[in-house]
């Protein structure tokens, strides 16, 4: 098998791979899942069953 040249991957992140600012929710489980909070400046989809608190959580950020 011939040796292939492998190039280093490049970041497509316009911020240049710098850490993103996070908005801490204050809800330990959500902050843990999101690695520290909701990324500032990003679109976030909240999904869940009826009555799971999607609207309540969203209203906290308006």
PyMOL commands that set and color helices and strands:
alter all, ss='L'
color gray80, all
select helices_A, chain A and resi 28-33+54-59
alter helices_A, ss='H'
color red, helices_A
select strands_A, chain A and resi 22-23+38-39
alter strands_A, ss='S'
color yellow, strands_A
deselect
rebuild
show_as cartoon
